[in-house]
């Protein structure tokens, strides 16, 4: 569990801002590009990492 939390939480810190800025990149962008999925991947990574951290703290 610790390895999962240790890897996923920092990955979310990279993926979420990257998804935000990459989805808005380009000329005359009126709506987010498909790279907005990187933002959602970061959010899922953060959620799973925090849940793993909580389980690890309660179990250990």
TAPEWO-V592165 format. One record per helix or strand of 3 or more residues. SS is the DSSP state (H for helix, E for strand). FROM is the first residue (numbers start at 0). LEN is the number of residues. If there is no record, write none. Layout:
# TAPEWO-V592165
SS|FROM|LEN  SS|FROM|LEN
This chain:
# TAPEWO-V592165
H|1|22  H|35|24
